[in-house]
Amino acid sequence: MAAIDTINSSLTLVPSVQQAQANARQQDLIDQAVAEIMATADLHPGVTIIHNMLTDSVEHMSRRGLALLQTTMPALRALGAGYHAFYFNPADAADYLPKVYEMVQSMDSNEVASFFQQVRTTENPEYSWYFSSLRVLLRADDGTALLIITTACPVDPLHHVTHKVNRLLQENNFLRQHAVRFGQLTVREREVLRRLALGESAPDTAVALFLSVQTVETHRRNLRRKLGTQTSYELVEYAQAFDLI
């Protein structure tokens, strides 16, 4: 019995040893990849961030980024997954997370995800706009993403792009908040809404849609009731957010 127990014990240890060796090799690859990037990261414009997908934490960040956030690498690593909620505006996540997920799932090594996002840095007590591009830096033998590298560049707050991005973000937020109400509209009501938002009069809409003016006015009243709006401006917001105009 003692001999059998010894054999069983040895067989149990083999997978553990193999797993430890695989983990050590994987960590060596991670360390090597990080070292190669960080050797020149501080020479690049913007901020370079390497994210560890295994621990869901920041593996490394260039010195400029640490200075902007007034933090250290140990502090960033300690945040773990909380890093995103701590520094980034969660309102942006619904727009860029699907892009990141699609990129991670793709086995195309050249695929890049790019997007605007708001970051809380020492530049601004509120959020500052950054344009970020990221890609998978390292994969395991089975294709699992191990590291993601991101380059984040600040957007000039006085640049016209900043105002456009902010307007788009507001429209996206409006869309998510009012999708249920908009979904209650019929096809005809949406067409009436589109023409109303374009400044078309009720008689002109009636002629274009082969309706009576009274019917058009009824559609307009139903629009305001279903959407909970009081002004024409609010109706235009719906038309813009839901791509009617």
Protein Blocks (a to p, Z undefined) as FASTA:
>chain_A
ZZmmmmmmmmmmmmmmmmmmmmmmmmmmmmmmmmmmmmmmmmpgcjdddddfklopafbd
cfklmmmnopafklmmmnmmmlmmmmpcfklmmmmmmmmmmmmmpmcfkbccdddddddd
fkbmbdcddddddddfbdcfkopafbdcdddddddfkbmklmmmmmmmmmmmmmmmmmmm
mmmpcfklmmmmmmmmnopafklmmmmnopafklmmmmmmmmmmmnopabfklmmmmmmm
nopZZ
